[in-house]
């Protein structure tokens, strides 16, 4: 992880498919990894977090959609508990798995 970057979870619940697809595309464009259908994980700096938040805000309908962006320090990330299947194995790369194990 580069200096100034934080681990970031992006989790969303978006009603319309087209908007949901656009949010997923933006997350990928920022280099985040999909770990479940509506969950992305990766590293971003503060400016990127703010930029992604603005883009998401422009895409969603704030009356019916939700987007959560959780920056997390490495120390707290190591405390994450993964239960059950945790990841969609069809979506997760080995690079993501190495972050946890």
Order of alpha helices (4+ residues) and beta strands (2+ residues): beta-alpha-beta-beta-alpha-beta-alpha-alpha
